[in-house]
């Protein structure tokens, strides 16, 4: 079952409110505590907050061209034109603004869940590590090059202490970067027949989901699932077809659903994962 959550018109009795709409939605991040998700609205130059019923409001209009978003320790981090910006998740006040030296086009972002971000540079074919333990003094290093592969979405695999990286192009690969081995280079984990992988995420069982723009065996883009143990020739399992340029996805731990911003369809679609709904909302971060 697929649910499409379109922008809803907000109407107030006293004040007329302009409808908020998607314009090239690029990345989505679930915020379970407040039962909402944050969507980088690249064409609109803002971050939208989407309620469960699809109603949209503006979280912040500060970014100029937002791409990847990641929630960590009460801060929403946003990739914006060569910068990593941070906003308090409750007030939306800016708390960090770091220009990544040498960055070309920052696209995907993930975290280790404590104090470190990992960011892909699509045009530079690099992955950066950003330390955010002190928001007043963030640090950056170029963690690795991805060689001839163009990195897009990225997710941290806590169980294996590695990064999984979705790549762009035909017969796209999922790369794996071992964080426990200094100087390690990305290795091919899964060789797909899909084209232009964009988003990548793990659900509660460690099942891997990727969004692809082409090569789906059906018209349009798609969402595919790979079950563990992963292998070079792992079989993709159909989750959804006919998606319009599906971009940077996320797993909502509260609803156990996969959220897919469809940048070519001006919508966010919602799809089932392999997990059940969470009962422990109090455990979710601020």
PADREN-756266 format. One record per residue: residue number from 1; x, y, z of N, C-alpha, C in turn. Coordinates in nm, 2 decimals. Each point is the difference from the previous one (the first is absolute). Example, Ala and Ser with C-alpha at 12.3 -4.5 7.8 and 13.67 -1.06 7.14 Angstrom:
PADREN-756266
SITE  pos     n.X     n.Y     n.Z    ca.X    ca.Y    ca.Z     c.X     c.Y     c.Z
SITE    1    1.32   -0.57    0.78   -0.09    0.12    0.00    0.09    0.12    0.00
SITE    2   -0.04    0.11   -0.07    0.09    0.11    0.00   -0.08    0.11    0.08
This chain:
PADREN-756266
SITE  pos     n.X     n.Y     n.Z    ca.X    ca.Y    ca.Z     c.X     c.Y     c.Z
SITE    1    0.08   -0.12    0.00   -0.08    0.12    0.00    0.09    0.12    0.00
SITE    2   -0.04    0.10   -0.08    0.08    0.13   -0.01   -0.09    0.11    0.04
SITE    3    0.04    0.09    0.08   -0.07    0.12    0.03    0.07    0.12   -0.05
SITE    4   -0.07    0.08   -0.07    0.06    0.13   -0.05   -0.04    0.11    0.09
SITE    5    0.09    0.07    0.06   -0.03    0.11    0.08    0.03    0.13   -0.07
SITE    6   -0.10    0.06   -0.05    0.01    0.13   -0.08   -0.01    0.11    0.10
SITE    7    0.04    0.12   -0.05   -0.01    0.12    0.08   -0.15    0.03    0.03
SITE    8   -0.03    0.04    0.12   -0.14    0.03    0.03   -0.01    0.15    0.02
SITE    9   -0.11    0.05   -0.04   -0.03    0.15    0.02   -0.03    0.03    0.14
SITE   10    0.07    0.09    0.06   -0.03    0.04    0.14   -0.09    0.12    0.00
SITE   11   -0.12   -0.01    0.06   -0.10    0.10    0.00   -0.02    0.04    0.15
SITE   12    0.01    0.13    0.03   -0.02    0.04    0.13   -0.13    0.09    0.01
SITE   13   -0.07    0.00    0.11   -0.12    0.08    0.01    0.03    0.15    0.00
SITE   14    0.11    0.03    0.07    0.03    0.14    0.01    0.09    0.05   -0.10
SITE   15    0.10   -0.08   -0.04    0.11    0.05   -0.09    0.00   -0.10   -0.12
SITE   16    0.00    0.06   -0.12    0.01   -0.09   -0.12    0.15   -0.04   -0.01
SITE   17    0.02   -0.13   -0.01    0.14   -0.05   -0.01    0.03   -0.05   -0.14
SITE   18    0.11    0.04   -0.05    0.04   -0.05   -0.14    0.04   -0.15    0.02
SITE   19   -0.05   -0.08   -0.11    0.04   -0.14    0.00    0.14   -0.02   -0.02
SITE   20    0.06   -0.09    0.08    0.14   -0.04   -0.02    0.00   -0.12   -0.10
SITE   21    0.09    0.01   -0.10    0.00   -0.11   -0.10    0.15   -0.04   -0.02
SITE   22    0.01   -0.13   -0.05    0.13   -0.05   -0.03    0.05    0.05   -0.13
SITE   23    0.13    0.03   -0.01    0.06    0.04   -0.12    0.14   -0.07   -0.01
SITE   24    0.01   -0.11   -0.07    0.12   -0.08   -0.01    0.04   -0.05    0.14
SITE   25   -0.09   -0.07    0.07    0.04   -0.05    0.14    0.11   -0.10   -0.02
SITE   26    0.11    0.02    0.08    0.12   -0.07   -0.03    0.04   -0.10    0.11
SITE   27   -0.02    0.03    0.13    0.04   -0.08    0.11   -0.10    0.00    0.11
SITE   28   -0.02   -0.11    0.07   -0.10    0.00    0.11    0.06   -0.06    0.12
SITE   29   -0.03    0.05    0.12    0.05   -0.05    0.13   -0.12   -0.01    0.09
SITE   30   -0.02   -0.12    0.06   -0.11   -0.02    0.09    0.03    0.06    0.14
SITE   31   -0.10    0.06    0.06    0.02    0.06    0.14   -0.11   -0.07    0.08
SITE   32    0.02   -0.12    0.05   -0.11   -0.08    0.06   -0.06    0.07    0.13
SITE   33    0.08    0.07    0.07   -0.05    0.06    0.13   -0.12    0.09   -0.03
SITE   34    0.01    0.08   -0.10   -0.11    0.10   -0.03   -0.09   -0.05   -0.12
SITE   35    0.02   -0.13   -0.03   -0.08   -0.07   -0.10   -0.01    0.09   -0.13
SITE   36    0.12    0.03   -0.05    0.01    0.08   -0.12    0.13   -0.05   -0.08
SITE   37    0.02    0.05   -0.12    0.12   -0.02   -0.07    0.04    0.14   -0.06
SITE   38    0.14    0.01   -0.02    0.05    0.13   -0.05    0.05   -0.03   -0.14
SITE   39   -0.04    0.08   -0.10    0.02   -0.02   -0.14    0.08    0.12   -0.06
SITE   40    0.11   -0.03   -0.06    0.07    0.11   -0.07   -0.07    0.03   -0.13
SITE   41   -0.05    0.12   -0.01   -0.08    0.04   -0.11    0.09    0.08   -0.09
SITE   42    0.08   -0.07   -0.09    0.11    0.07   -0.07   -0.05    0.11   -0.09
SITE   43   -0.11   -0.02   -0.07   -0.05    0.10   -0.09   -0.06    0.12    0.08
SITE   44   -0.04   -0.02    0.12   -0.06    0.10    0.08    0.10    0.08    0.09
SITE   45    0.12   -0.06    0.01    0.10    0.06    0.08   -0.04    0.00    0.15
SITE   46   -0.06   -0.11    0.05   -0.03    0.00    0.14   -0.01   -0.15    0.04
SITE   47   -0.02   -0.02    0.13   -0.03   -0.13    0.06   -0.14    0.00    0.05
SITE   48   -0.07   -0.10   -0.05   -0.14   -0.01    0.04   -0.02   -0.10    0.11
SITE   49   -0.10    0.02    0.09   -0.04   -0.10    0.10   -0.13   -0.07   -0.05
SITE   50    0.00   -0.13   -0.01   -0.11   -0.07   -0.05   -0.07   -0.08    0.11
SITE   51   -0.12    0.03    0.03   -0.07   -0.08    0.11   -0.05   -0.13   -0.06
SITE   52   -0.05   -0.09    0.09   -0.05   -0.13   -0.04   -0.10    0.01   -0.11
SITE   53   -0.09    0.10    0.00   -0.11    0.01   -0.10    0.05    0.07   -0.13
SITE   54    0.13    0.03   -0.01    0.05    0.06   -0.12    0.00    0.15    0.00
SITE   55   -0.06    0.06    0.11    0.00    0.15    0.01    0.15    0.05    0.01
SITE   56    0.02    0.11   -0.07    0.14    0.05   -0.01    0.01    0.14    0.07
SITE   57    0.11    0.02    0.07    0.03    0.14    0.05    0.15    0.02   -0.02
SITE   58    0.04    0.12    0.02    0.14    0.04   -0.02    0.08   -0.02    0.13
SITE   59    0.10   -0.09    0.00    0.09   -0.01    0.11    0.10    0.11    0.00
SITE   60    0.06    0.03   -0.11    0.09    0.11   -0.01    0.02    0.04   -0.15
SITE   61    0.01    0.12   -0.03    0.03    0.05   -0.14    0.14    0.05   -0.01
SITE   62    0.08   -0.03    0.10    0.14    0.05    0.00    0.09   -0.06   -0.12
SITE   63   -0.01   -0.13   -0.02    0.09   -0.06   -0.11   -0.04    0.06   -0.14
SITE   64    0.10    0.01   -0.08   -0.02    0.05   -0.14   -0.04   -0.11   -0.09
SITE   65    0.08   -0.11    0.01   -0.02   -0.12   -0.09    0.02   -0.13    0.08
SITE   66   -0.09   -0.03    0.08    0.02   -0.12    0.09    0.00   -0.13   -0.07
SITE   67    0.09   -0.09    0.04    0.00   -0.14   -0.06   -0.02   -0.09    0.12
SITE   68    0.11   -0.08    0.04   -0.02   -0.10    0.10   -0.03    0.06    0.14
SITE   69   -0.08   -0.07    0.08   -0.03    0.04    0.13    0.02   -0.12    0.10
SITE   70    0.04    0.03    0.12    0.03   -0.11    0.10   -0.02    0.06    0.14
SITE   71   -0.08   -0.07    0.08   -0.03    0.04    0.13    0.09   -0.08    0.10
SITE   72    0.07    0.08    0.08    0.10   -0.06    0.10    0.00    0.09    0.12
SITE   73   -0.03   -0.07    0.11    0.02    0.07    0.14   -0.07    0.13    0.00
SITE   74   -0.13    0.01   -0.05   -0.07    0.12    0.01    0.03    0.11   -0.10
SITE   75    0.08   -0.04   -0.10    0.04    0.10   -0.10   -0.04   -0.06   -0.14
SITE   76   -0.07    0.08   -0.08   -0.02   -0.04   -0.14    0.12    0.05   -0.08
SITE   77    0.08   -0.08   -0.06    0.11    0.04   -0.08   -0.05    0.00   -0.15
SITE   78    0.04    0.10   -0.07   -0.05    0.02   -0.14    0.12    0.03   -0.09
SITE   79    0.01   -0.06   -0.11    0.10    0.03   -0.10   -0.05    0.11   -0.09
SITE   80    0.08    0.11   -0.01   -0.05    0.11   -0.07    0.11    0.08   -0.07
SITE   81    0.02   -0.03   -0.13    0.09    0.07   -0.08    0.15    0.00    0.05
SITE   82    0.05   -0.12    0.03    0.14   -0.01    0.05    0.01    0.02    0.15
SITE   83   -0.11    0.01    0.07    0.00    0.02    0.14   -0.08   -0.11    0.07
SITE   84    0.04   -0.02    0.13   -0.08   -0.09    0.09   -0.05    0.10    0.10
SITE   85   -0.13    0.01    0.00   -0.07    0.10    0.09   -0.08   -0.09    0.11
SITE   86   -0.01    0.06    0.12   -0.07   -0.07    0.10   -0.11    0.09    0.06
SITE   87   -0.12   -0.06    0.03   -0.11    0.07    0.05   -0.06   -0.07    0.12
SITE   88   -0.02    0.07    0.11   -0.07   -0.06    0.12   -0.13   -0.06   -0.05
SITE   89   -0.03   -0.13    0.04   -0.11   -0.07   -0.05   -0.13    0.06    0.05
SITE   90    0.00    0.06    0.11   -0.13    0.06    0.06   -0.02    0.15   -0.04
SITE   91    0.11    0.08    0.00   -0.02    0.14   -0.02    0.03    0.04   -0.15
SITE   92    0.08   -0.09   -0.07    0.04    0.02   -0.14    0.11    0.11    0.00
SITE   93    0.05    0.04    0.11    0.11    0.10    0.01    0.13   -0.06   -0.06
SITE   94    0.07    0.08   -0.08    0.13   -0.05   -0.05    0.10   -0.02    0.12
SITE   95    0.07   -0.11    0.00    0.10   -0.03    0.11    0.14   -0.04   -0.06
SITE   96    0.01   -0.02   -0.13    0.12   -0.03   -0.06    0.00    0.04   -0.15
SITE   97    0.12    0.04   -0.05    0.01    0.03   -0.14    0.14   -0.02   -0.05
SITE   98    0.03   -0.12   -0.05    0.14   -0.04   -0.04    0.01   -0.01   -0.15
SITE   99    0.09    0.08   -0.06    0.04   -0.01   -0.14    0.10   -0.11   -0.01
SITE  100   -0.03   -0.11   -0.08    0.09   -0.11   -0.02    0.10    0.04   -0.10
SITE  101    0.13    0.01    0.04    0.10    0.04   -0.09    0.02   -0.11   -0.11
SITE  102    0.00    0.05   -0.13    0.02   -0.08   -0.11   -0.12   -0.07   -0.05
SITE  103   -0.12    0.02    0.06   -0.12   -0.07   -0.04   -0.05    0.05   -0.13
SITE  104   -0.05   -0.09   -0.09   -0.06    0.04   -0.13   -0.15    0.00    0.01
SITE  105   -0.06   -0.11    0.03   -0.15   -0.01    0.01   -0.04   -0.10    0.10
SITE  106   -0.03    0.05    0.12   -0.04   -0.08    0.12   -0.14   -0.05   -0.02
SITE  107   -0.02   -0.14    0.02   -0.13   -0.06   -0.04   -0.06   -0.08    0.11
SITE  108    0.07   -0.11    0.04   -0.05   -0.09    0.10    0.06    0.01    0.14
SITE  109   -0.07   -0.03    0.10    0.05    0.02    0.14   -0.06   -0.11    0.09
SITE  110    0.09   -0.05    0.09   -0.04   -0.09    0.10    0.08    0.03    0.13
SITE  111   -0.02   -0.08    0.11    0.07    0.03    0.12    0.03   -0.13    0.07
SITE  112    0.09    0.00    0.10    0.02   -0.12    0.08   -0.09    0.00    0.12
SITE  113   -0.09    0.09    0.01   -0.10    0.01    0.11    0.05    0.07    0.13
SITE  114    0.13    0.04    0.00    0.05    0.06    0.12    0.06    0.14   -0.03
SITE  115    0.11    0.01   -0.08    0.07    0.12   -0.01    0.07    0.02   -0.14
SITE  116   -0.03   -0.08   -0.10    0.07    0.01   -0.13   -0.10   -0.01   -0.11
SITE  117    0.02    0.08   -0.10   -0.08    0.00   -0.13    0.09   -0.05   -0.11
SITE  118   -0.06   -0.07   -0.10    0.07   -0.04   -0.12   -0.08    0.05   -0.12
SITE  119    0.08    0.07   -0.08   -0.07    0.08   -0.11    0.07   -0.04   -0.14
SITE  120   -0.09   -0.02   -0.10    0.05   -0.03   -0.13    0.01    0.12   -0.08
SITE  121    0.11    0.01   -0.08    0.02    0.10   -0.10   -0.02   -0.06   -0.14
SITE  122   -0.11    0.03   -0.06   -0.05   -0.07   -0.12    0.10    0.03   -0.11
SITE  123    0.03    0.13   -0.03    0.09    0.04   -0.11    0.15   -0.03    0.04
SITE  124    0.03    0.02    0.12    0.14   -0.03    0.04    0.04   -0.14    0.02
SITE  125   -0.10   -0.09    0.01    0.01   -0.14    0.02    0.09   -0.03    0.12
SITE  126   -0.05    0.06    0.11    0.07   -0.01    0.13   -0.11   -0.02    0.11
SITE  127    0.05   -0.05    0.12   -0.08   -0.01    0.12    0.07    0.08    0.11
SITE  128   -0.07    0.09    0.06    0.06    0.08    0.11   -0.05   -0.05    0.13
SITE  129    0.08    0.02    0.10   -0.04   -0.03    0.14    0.00    0.14    0.08
SITE  130   -0.11    0.02    0.06   -0.02    0.13    0.07   -0.02   -0.03    0.15
SITE  131    0.08    0.05    0.09   -0.02   -0.01    0.14   -0.08    0.11    0.05
SITE  132   -0.11   -0.04    0.07   -0.10    0.10    0.05   -0.02   -0.01    0.15
SITE  133    0.10   -0.06    0.07   -0.01   -0.01    0.14   -0.01    0.14    0.07
SITE  134    0.06    0.10   -0.06    0.00    0.14    0.04   -0.05    0.08   -0.12
SITE  135   -0.13    0.04    0.01   -0.05    0.07   -0.12    0.06    0.13   -0.02
SITE  136    0.07    0.06    0.10    0.07    0.12   -0.02    0.13   -0.01   -0.06
SITE  137    0.05   -0.13   -0.01    0.13   -0.02   -0.06    0.00   -0.14   -0.08
SITE  138   -0.08   -0.01   -0.10   -0.01   -0.12   -0.08    0.13   -0.03   -0.07
SITE  139    0.03   -0.13   -0.03    0.13   -0.03   -0.07   -0.04   -0.08   -0.12
SITE  140    0.09    0.00   -0.10   -0.02   -0.07   -0.12    0.13   -0.07   -0.05
SITE  141   -0.02   -0.12   -0.06    0.11   -0.06   -0.07   -0.06   -0.07   -0.12
SITE  142    0.09   -0.01   -0.11   -0.04   -0.08   -0.11    0.02   -0.15    0.03
SITE  143   -0.11   -0.07    0.02    0.02   -0.14    0.04    0.05   -0.09   -0.10
SITE  144   -0.05    0.01   -0.12    0.04   -0.09   -0.11   -0.05    0.06   -0.14
SITE  145    0.07   -0.05   -0.10   -0.05    0.02   -0.14   -0.08   -0.12   -0.04
SITE  146   -0.10    0.02   -0.08   -0.08   -0.12   -0.06    0.05   -0.04   -0.14
SITE  147    0.12    0.06   -0.04    0.05   -0.04   -0.13   -0.08    0.04   -0.11
SITE  148   -0.03   -0.10   -0.09   -0.09    0.04   -0.12   -0.15   -0.01    0.03
SITE  149   -0.03   -0.04    0.12   -0.14   -0.01    0.04   -0.05    0.14    0.05
SITE  150   -0.12    0.03   -0.04   -0.06    0.13    0.05   -0.09   -0.03    0.12
SITE  151    0.03    0.05    0.12   -0.08   -0.03    0.12   -0.12    0.09    0.01
SITE  152   -0.11   -0.06    0.04   -0.12    0.08    0.02   -0.05   -0.02    0.15
SITE  153   -0.10   -0.08    0.02   -0.04   -0.03    0.13    0.10   -0.08    0.09
SITE  154   -0.01    0.01    0.13    0.09   -0.06    0.09   -0.07   -0.04    0.13
SITE  155    0.03   -0.11    0.06   -0.05   -0.04    0.13    0.10   -0.07    0.08
SITE  156   -0.01    0.02    0.13    0.10   -0.06    0.10   -0.06   -0.13    0.04
SITE  157    0.08   -0.11   -0.02   -0.04   -0.13    0.05    0.07   -0.03    0.13
SITE  158   -0.08    0.02    0.11    0.06   -0.01    0.14    0.05   -0.14    0.03
SITE  159   -0.07   -0.10   -0.05    0.03   -0.14    0.04    0.14   -0.03   -0.06
SITE  160    0.03    0.05   -0.11    0.13   -0.03   -0.07    0.10    0.11    0.01
SITE  161   -0.03    0.11    0.06    0.08    0.12    0.01    0.06    0.04   -0.14
SITE  162   -0.10    0.02   -0.09    0.04    0.03   -0.14   -0.10    0.10   -0.06
SITE  163    0.04    0.06   -0.11   -0.09    0.09   -0.08   -0.04   -0.08   -0.12
SITE  164   -0.13    0.01   -0.03   -0.05   -0.06   -0.13   -0.04    0.12   -0.09
SITE  165    0.05    0.00   -0.12   -0.01    0.11   -0.09   -0.07   -0.04   -0.13
SITE  166   -0.10    0.08   -0.03   -0.07   -0.02   -0.13    0.06    0.08   -0.11
SITE  167    0.02   -0.06   -0.11    0.08    0.07   -0.11   -0.09    0.03   -0.12
SITE  168    0.03    0.10   -0.07   -0.07    0.05   -0.12    0.05   -0.07   -0.12
SITE  169   -0.08   -0.01   -0.11    0.04   -0.06   -0.13   -0.07   -0.13   -0.03
SITE  170    0.03   -0.05   -0.11   -0.06   -0.13   -0.04    0.06   -0.11    0.07
SITE  171   -0.07   -0.11    0.02    0.05   -0.12    0.08    0.07    0.05    0.12
SITE  172   -0.08    0.08    0.08    0.06    0.07    0.12    0.03   -0.10    0.11
SITE  173    0.10    0.04    0.08    0.05   -0.09    0.11   -0.04    0.06    0.13
SITE  174    0.00   -0.09    0.10   -0.01    0.04    0.14    0.14   -0.03    0.05
SITE  175    0.07    0.11    0.05    0.14   -0.02    0.05    0.00   -0.01    0.15
SITE  176    0.10   -0.06    0.05    0.02   -0.02    0.15    0.13    0.06    0.04
SITE  177    0.00    0.08    0.10    0.13    0.06    0.05    0.01   -0.04    0.15
SITE  178    0.11   -0.08    0.03    0.02   -0.04    0.13    0.06    0.11    0.08
SITE  179   -0.07    0.04    0.11    0.05    0.11    0.08    0.10   -0.04    0.11
SITE  180    0.01   -0.13    0.02    0.09   -0.05    0.10    0.14   -0.02   -0.05
SITE  181    0.02    0.02   -0.13    0.14   -0.02   -0.06    0.05    0.13   -0.06
SITE  182    0.09    0.06    0.07    0.06    0.13   -0.05    0.05   -0.01   -0.14
SITE  183   -0.04    0.10   -0.09    0.05    0.00   -0.13   -0.08   -0.10   -0.10
SITE  184   -0.10   -0.06    0.05   -0.08   -0.09   -0.08   -0.06    0.08   -0.12
SITE  185   -0.02   -0.07   -0.11   -0.07    0.05   -0.12   -0.13   -0.07   -0.02
SITE  186   -0.10    0.07   -0.06   -0.13   -0.07   -0.02    0.01   -0.12   -0.09
SITE  187   -0.07   -0.10    0.04   -0.01   -0.13   -0.08   -0.14   -0.02   -0.05
SITE  188   -0.02   -0.07   -0.11   -0.13   -0.03   -0.05   -0.07   -0.10    0.09
SITE  189   -0.11    0.03    0.05   -0.08   -0.09    0.09   -0.10   -0.07   -0.09
SITE  190   -0.08    0.07   -0.08   -0.10   -0.05   -0.08    0.01    0.06   -0.14
SITE  191    0.01   -0.08   -0.10    0.00    0.05   -0.14   -0.15   -0.01   -0.05
SITE  192   -0.06    0.11   -0.03   -0.14   -0.01   -0.04   -0.01    0.02   -0.15
SITE  193   -0.12   -0.02   -0.06   -0.03    0.03   -0.14   -0.09    0.13    0.00
SITE  194   -0.01    0.06    0.11   -0.08    0.12    0.01    0.08    0.12   -0.05
SITE  195   -0.07    0.11   -0.03    0.07    0.12   -0.05   -0.02    0.12    0.10
SITE  196    0.11    0.07    0.03   -0.01    0.12    0.08   -0.07   -0.02    0.13
SITE  197    0.08   -0.07    0.09   -0.05   -0.01    0.14    0.02    0.13    0.07
SITE  198   -0.11    0.04    0.07    0.00    0.13    0.07    0.00   -0.02    0.15
SITE  199   -0.11   -0.05    0.06   -0.01   -0.02    0.14    0.04   -0.14    0.04
SITE  200    0.04   -0.01    0.13    0.03   -0.13    0.06   -0.02    0.00    0.15
SITE  201   -0.06   -0.11    0.05   -0.03    0.00    0.14   -0.01   -0.14    0.05
SITE  202    0.02   -0.02    0.13   -0.02   -0.13    0.07   -0.12    0.01    0.09
SITE  203   -0.08   -0.10    0.01   -0.11    0.00    0.09    0.04   -0.07    0.13
SITE  204   -0.09   -0.03    0.09    0.03   -0.05    0.14    0.07   -0.14   -0.01
SITE  205   -0.03   -0.08   -0.11    0.06   -0.13   -0.01    0.13    0.00   -0.08
SITE  206    0.05    0.12   -0.04    0.11    0.01   -0.08   -0.02   -0.03   -0.15
SITE  207   -0.13   -0.01   -0.04   -0.03   -0.01   -0.14    0.03    0.13   -0.07
SITE  208    0.05   -0.02   -0.12    0.05    0.12   -0.08   -0.10    0.04   -0.10
SITE  209   -0.03    0.13   -0.01   -0.09    0.05   -0.10    0.07    0.11   -0.08
SITE  210   -0.02    0.00   -0.13    0.06    0.10   -0.09   -0.11    0.06   -0.09
SITE  211    0.02    0.12   -0.04   -0.09    0.06   -0.10    0.09    0.02   -0.13
SITE  212   -0.07   -0.03   -0.11    0.07    0.00   -0.13   -0.09    0.08   -0.10
SITE  213    0.07    0.07   -0.09   -0.07    0.08   -0.09   -0.04   -0.08   -0.13
SITE  214    0.08   -0.11   -0.03   -0.02   -0.07   -0.12    0.04   -0.14    0.02
SITE  215   -0.01   -0.08   -0.11    0.04   -0.14    0.00   -0.09   -0.09    0.09
SITE  216   -0.12    0.04    0.02   -0.09   -0.07    0.09   -0.08   -0.11   -0.06
SITE  217    0.01   -0.01   -0.14   -0.09   -0.10   -0.06   -0.14    0.05   -0.02
SITE  218   -0.02    0.12    0.03   -0.14    0.07   -0.01    0.03    0.14   -0.02
SITE  219   -0.10    0.07   -0.05    0.01    0.15   -0.03    0.03    0.07    0.13
SITE  220    0.08    0.10    0.00    0.03    0.09    0.11    0.10   -0.06    0.10
SITE  221    0.01    0.06    0.11    0.09   -0.04    0.10   -0.06   -0.11    0.09
SITE  222    0.08   -0.04    0.10   -0.05   -0.11    0.09    0.07    0.00    0.13
SITE  223   -0.06   -0.08    0.09    0.06   -0.03    0.13    0.02   -0.15    0.01
SITE  224    0.12   -0.04    0.04    0.04   -0.14    0.00    0.06   -0.03    0.14
SITE  225   -0.02   -0.13    0.03    0.05   -0.05    0.13    0.10   -0.11   -0.02
SITE  226    0.10    0.00    0.09    0.10   -0.11    0.00    0.01   -0.06    0.14
SITE  227   -0.02   -0.13    0.01    0.00   -0.06    0.13    0.15   -0.05    0.03
SITE  228    0.03    0.00    0.13    0.13   -0.06    0.04   -0.01   -0.15   -0.01
SITE  229    0.12   -0.06   -0.02    0.13    0.06   -0.01    0.02    0.05   -0.14
SITE  230    0.07    0.12   -0.01    0.02    0.06   -0.13    0.11   -0.07   -0.08
SITE  231   -0.02   -0.01   -0.13    0.10   -0.06   -0.09    0.01    0.09   -0.12
SITE  232    0.11   -0.02   -0.08    0.02    0.07   -0.12   -0.12   -0.01   -0.10
SITE  233   -0.07   -0.12    0.01   -0.11   -0.02   -0.09   -0.13   -0.01    0.07
SITE  234   -0.01    0.07    0.11   -0.13    0.00    0.08   -0.12    0.03   -0.09
SITE  235   -0.11   -0.07    0.02   -0.12    0.03   -0.08   -0.08    0.11    0.05
SITE  236   -0.03    0.10   -0.08   -0.09    0.11    0.04   -0.14   -0.05    0.01
SITE  237   -0.07    0.04    0.11   -0.14   -0.04    0.02   -0.09    0.13   -0.03
SITE  238   -0.10   -0.02   -0.08   -0.08    0.12   -0.03   -0.08    0.05    0.12
SITE  239    0.01    0.13    0.03   -0.08    0.06    0.10   -0.10    0.09   -0.07
SITE  240    0.05    0.08   -0.10   -0.09    0.10   -0.07    0.06    0.03   -0.13
SITE  241   -0.09    0.02   -0.10    0.04    0.04   -0.13   -0.08    0.13   -0.04
SITE  242    0.04    0.06   -0.11   -0.07    0.12   -0.05    0.02    0.12    0.08
SITE  243    0.12    0.01    0.07    0.03    0.12    0.08    0.06    0.11   -0.09
SITE  244   -0.02    0.12    0.03    0.04    0.11   -0.08    0.13    0.06    0.06
SITE  245    0.12   -0.05   -0.05    0.13    0.05    0.04    0.01   -0.01    0.15
SITE  246   -0.01   -0.12    0.06    0.01   -0.02    0.14    0.14    0.04    0.06
SITE  247    0.00    0.08    0.10    0.13    0.06    0.04    0.05   -0.06    0.13
SITE  248    0.04    0.08    0.10    0.06   -0.05    0.12   -0.10   -0.04    0.11
SITE  249    0.00   -0.13    0.02   -0.11   -0.06    0.08    0.04   -0.01    0.15
SITE  250   -0.10   -0.03    0.08    0.03   -0.02    0.15   -0.10   -0.11    0.05
SITE  251    0.04   -0.06    0.11   -0.08   -0.10    0.08   -0.05    0.07    0.12
SITE  252   -0.13    0.00    0.02   -0.07    0.05    0.11   -0.01   -0.11    0.11
SITE  253    0.07    0.02    0.11    0.00   -0.11    0.10   -0.14   -0.01    0.07
SITE  254   -0.07    0.11    0.00   -0.13    0.00    0.07   -0.10   -0.08   -0.08
SITE  255   -0.01    0.03   -0.13   -0.10   -0.07   -0.08    0.05   -0.12   -0.07
SITE  256    0.13   -0.02    0.00    0.07   -0.10   -0.07   -0.03    0.00   -0.15
SITE  257    0.00    0.12   -0.06   -0.03    0.02   -0.14    0.12    0.07   -0.06
SITE  258    0.02   -0.02   -0.13    0.10    0.06   -0.08   -0.06    0.12   -0.07
SITE  259    0.06    0.12    0.03   -0.05    0.13   -0.06    0.08    0.03   -0.12
SITE  260   -0.06    0.03   -0.11    0.06    0.02   -0.13   -0.04    0.14   -0.06
SITE  261    0.09    0.10    0.00   -0.03    0.12   -0.07    0.02   -0.02   -0.15
SITE  262   -0.11    0.03   -0.07    0.01   -0.02   -0.15    0.02    0.14   -0.06
SITE  263    0.12    0.02   -0.03    0.04    0.14   -0.05   -0.07    0.04   -0.13
SITE  264   -0.03   -0.11   -0.08   -0.07    0.03   -0.13   -0.15    0.00    0.01
SITE  265   -0.05   -0.03    0.12   -0.14   -0.01    0.02   -0.06    0.09    0.10
SITE  266    0.08    0.08    0.06   -0.05    0.10    0.10   -0.08   -0.07    0.11
SITE  267    0.06   -0.10    0.06   -0.08   -0.08    0.10    0.10   -0.08    0.08
SITE  268   -0.05   -0.05    0.12    0.08   -0.10    0.08   -0.09   -0.12    0.01
SITE  269    0.05   -0.11   -0.05   -0.08   -0.13    0.01    0.05   -0.08    0.12
SITE  270   -0.08   -0.09    0.05    0.02   -0.07    0.12   -0.02   -0.15   -0.03
SITE  271    0.10   -0.09    0.04    0.00   -0.14   -0.04    0.04   -0.08    0.12
SITE  272   -0.05   -0.13    0.01    0.03   -0.08    0.11    0.14   -0.05    0.01
SITE  273    0.05   -0.02    0.12    0.13   -0.06    0.01   -0.02   -0.15    0.05
SITE  274    0.10   -0.06    0.05   -0.01   -0.14    0.05   -0.03    0.00    0.15
SITE  275   -0.02    0.12    0.06   -0.01    0.01    0.15   -0.14    0.03    0.04
SITE  276   -0.02   -0.01    0.13   -0.13    0.04    0.06    0.01    0.14    0.07
SITE  277   -0.11    0.06    0.03    0.00    0.14    0.06    0.07   -0.01    0.14
SITE  278    0.07    0.11    0.03    0.06    0.01    0.13   -0.09    0.05    0.11
SITE  279    0.01   -0.06    0.12   -0.08    0.05    0.11    0.08    0.09    0.10
SITE  280    0.12    0.02   -0.03    0.09    0.07    0.09    0.03    0.14   -0.05
SITE  281   -0.10    0.08   -0.01    0.03    0.14   -0.05    0.09    0.08    0.09
SITE  282   -0.01   -0.03    0.13    0.08    0.08    0.10    0.15   -0.02   -0.03
SITE  283    0.04   -0.11   -0.07    0.14   -0.02   -0.03    0.05    0.08   -0.11
SITE  284   -0.09    0.07   -0.08    0.04    0.07   -0.11    0.07    0.13    0.04
SITE  285    0.10    0.05   -0.08    0.07    0.11    0.03   -0.08    0.13   -0.01
SITE  286    0.05    0.11    0.06   -0.07    0.12   -0.01   -0.01    0.05   -0.14
